[in-house]
Amino acid sequence: MRTILLVALFAGLAVVPAACSGGDDDEGAGGDAGAALTQSEEARAGGSGGEVAVSQPVEEGSSLPALGPKVIQTAALTLSVPRNRFQEVVNEARTVAAGFGGFVVSSTASQGSERRLERGTLVLRIPGQSYAQAMRSLTGLGRVESREESGQDVSQEYVDLDARARHLEAVERQLLELLDRAESVTAALAVQSRLDEVQLELEQVRGRLRFLDDQVSYATISLAIHERPVAGQPGGDDGAWGIVDAWKTAAHGFVTVVGWMLVAAATVAPFVILLALALFAGRFALRSMPAWRRS
C-alpha cells in the first residue's frame, strides 16, 4: 500500500511541470496572435506614412515536393553524306524528330559549286526521355565527323525558384485579404502598390520555371549535314572519278583559255586592221610613183 502511494505521489509531481509548461505555451501563442492582430489593424489603418507591414507567412504543409534531377541536355552533331543525298538525309532527320515526338526549330541550307543545296544545319528539339534513342538514329544517317554532348544540372535553381514562388503566392494571398479589409483609400493604395510588386516578381519566377521545364523536357540537338566528295565514298570507283574530273577540269581550262584569246583578239583587232590599211596604202602610193622618183 505504501508503495502504491509513493508511485502516485511521484506521478503527480511529474504532471505539475508539464501543466506549467503547457500554460506558458498557451500564453505565448496568445501573445503571438495578439501581435498578428495588431499588425493587421495597422495595415487597415494605413500605418504611418501609408506603408503596409506584411508578416512573412509560413504556409501549412509547405514542404517542397521531392524532385528528380533536372538536367538540360544539348548536343552538336556533324554528319557527312554521299553526293546528291543531302536533301534526302535532311528529310530523314525531320522524320526521326517527328517519330520521337520532337520538332524542328530552325533549318538552313546553302549551295555548293554545282549550284545545288549541298550543306545545311537543323536544330531539333527532342523529348528528354527519347534523347539517347534519337541520337542513335541520327548518327546512323551518315558518317559522324564530330559529336559533342553536354548536360546542365539545374535542380538546385529549380528548387530555389519553386520555394520562392510558393512564398510569393502566400504573400499575395495575405495582401489580397488585407486589400479586402482596407477601410480607407490610403490603406487600399498602399496595399495595392505592394501587391503589384509581389505579383510582378511572382510572374518572373513562374516564367523562369516554365523556361526550365521546357529546356529539361526537350533536349536540343544541332545537326550539321554536308555532302562529301564522291572520291571519298566507301567502295567508290576513285580512279574512274579521277579521270572524269580531270577531263572536266581540262575542258574548263580550255574554254577559259579560248575565251581569253577571243577577248585579246577582239581588243587588238582594230589596231591590226589600221596597221594593215596603212601598209596597203603605202604600197599603193609607192607603185603609183614615177620610176625616176622611186630611184
C-alpha positions, 0 to 999 in steps of 0.5 A, spaced: 500 500 500 505 504 501 508 503 495 502 504 491 502 511 494 509 513 493 508 511 485 502 516 485 505 521 489 511 521 484 506 521 478 503 527 480 509 531 481 511 529 474 504 532 471 505 539 475 511 541 470 508 539 464 501 543 466 506 549 467 509 548 461 503 547 457 500 554 460 506 558 458 505 555 451 498 557 451 500 564 453 505 565 448 501 563 442 496 568 445 501 573 445 503 571 438 496 572 435 495 578 439 501 581 435 498 578 428 492 582 430 495 588 431 499 588 425 493 587 421 489 593 424 495 597 422 495 595 415 487 597 415 489 603 418 494 605 413 500 605 418 504 611 418 506 614 412 501 609 408 506 603 408 503 596 409 507 591 414 506 584 411 508 578 416 512 573 412 507 567 412 509 560 413 504 556 409 501 549 412 504 543 409 509 547 405 514 542 404 517 542 397 515 536 393 521 531 392 524 532 385 528 528 380 534 531 377 533 536 372 538 536 367 538 540 360 541 536 355 544 539 348 548 536 343 552 538 336 552 533 331 556 533 324 554 528 319 557 527 312 553 524 306 554 521 299 553 526 293 546 528 291 543 525 298 543 531 302 536 533 301 534 526 302 538 525 309 535 532 311 528 529 310 530 523 314 532 527 320 525 531 320 522 524 320 526 521 326 524 528 330 517 527 328 517 519 330 520 521 337 515 526 338 520 532 337 520 538 332 524 542 328 526 549 330 530 552 325 533 549 318 538 552 313 541 550 307 546 553 302 549 551 295 555 548 293 559 549 286 554 545 282 549 550 284 545 545 288 543 545 296 549 541 298 550 543 306 545 545 311 544 545 319 537 543 323 536 544 330 531 539 333 528 539 339 527 532 342 523 529 348 528 528 354 526 521 355 527 519 347 534 523 347 539 517 347 534 513 342 534 519 337 541 520 337 542 513 335 538 514 329 541 520 327 548 518 327 546 512 323 544 517 317 551 518 315 558 518 317 559 522 324 565 527 323 564 530 330 559 529 336 559 533 342 554 532 348 553 536 354 548 536 360 546 542 365 544 540 372 539 545 374 535 542 380 538 546 385 535 553 381 529 549 380 528 548 387 530 555 389 525 558 384 519 553 386 520 555 394 520 562 392 514 562 388 510 558 393 512 564 398 510 569 393 503 566 392 502 566 400 504 573 400 499 575 395 494 571 398 495 575 405 495 582 401 489 580 397 485 579 404 488 585 407 486 589 400 479 586 402 479 589 409 482 596 407 477 601 410 480 607 407 483 609 400 490 610 403 490 603 406 487 600 399 493 604 395 498 602 399 496 595 399 495 595 392 502 598 390 505 592 394 501 587 391 503 589 384 510 588 386 509 581 389 505 579 383 510 582 378 516 578 381 511 572 382 510 572 374 518 572 373 519 566 377 513 562 374 516 564 367 523 562 369 520 555 371 516 554 365 523 556 361 526 550 365 521 545 364 521 546 357 529 546 356 529 539 361 523 536 357 526 537 350 533 536 349 536 540 343 540 537 338 544 541 332 545 537 326 550 539 321 549 535 314 554 536 308 555 532 302 562 529 301 566 528 295 564 522 291 572 520 291 571 519 298 565 514 298 566 507 301 567 502 295 567 508 290 570 507 283 576 513 285 580 512 279 574 512 274 572 519 278 579 521 277 579 521 270 572 524 269 574 530 273 580 531 270 577 531 263 572 536 266 577 540 269 581 540 262 575 542 258 574 548 263 581 550 262 580 550 255 574 554 254 577 559 259 583 559 255 579 560 248 575 565 251 581 569 253 584 569 246 577 571 243 577 577 248 585 579 246 583 578 239 577 582 239 581 588 243 587 588 238 583 587 232 582 594 230 589 596 231 591 590 226 586 592 221 589 600 221 596 597 221 594 593 215 590 599 211 596 603 212 601 598 209 596 597 203 596 604 202 603 605 202 604 600 197 599 603 193 602 610 193 609 607 192 607 603 185 603 609 183 610 613 183 614 615 177 620 610 176 625 616 176 622 618 183 622 611 186 630 611 184 
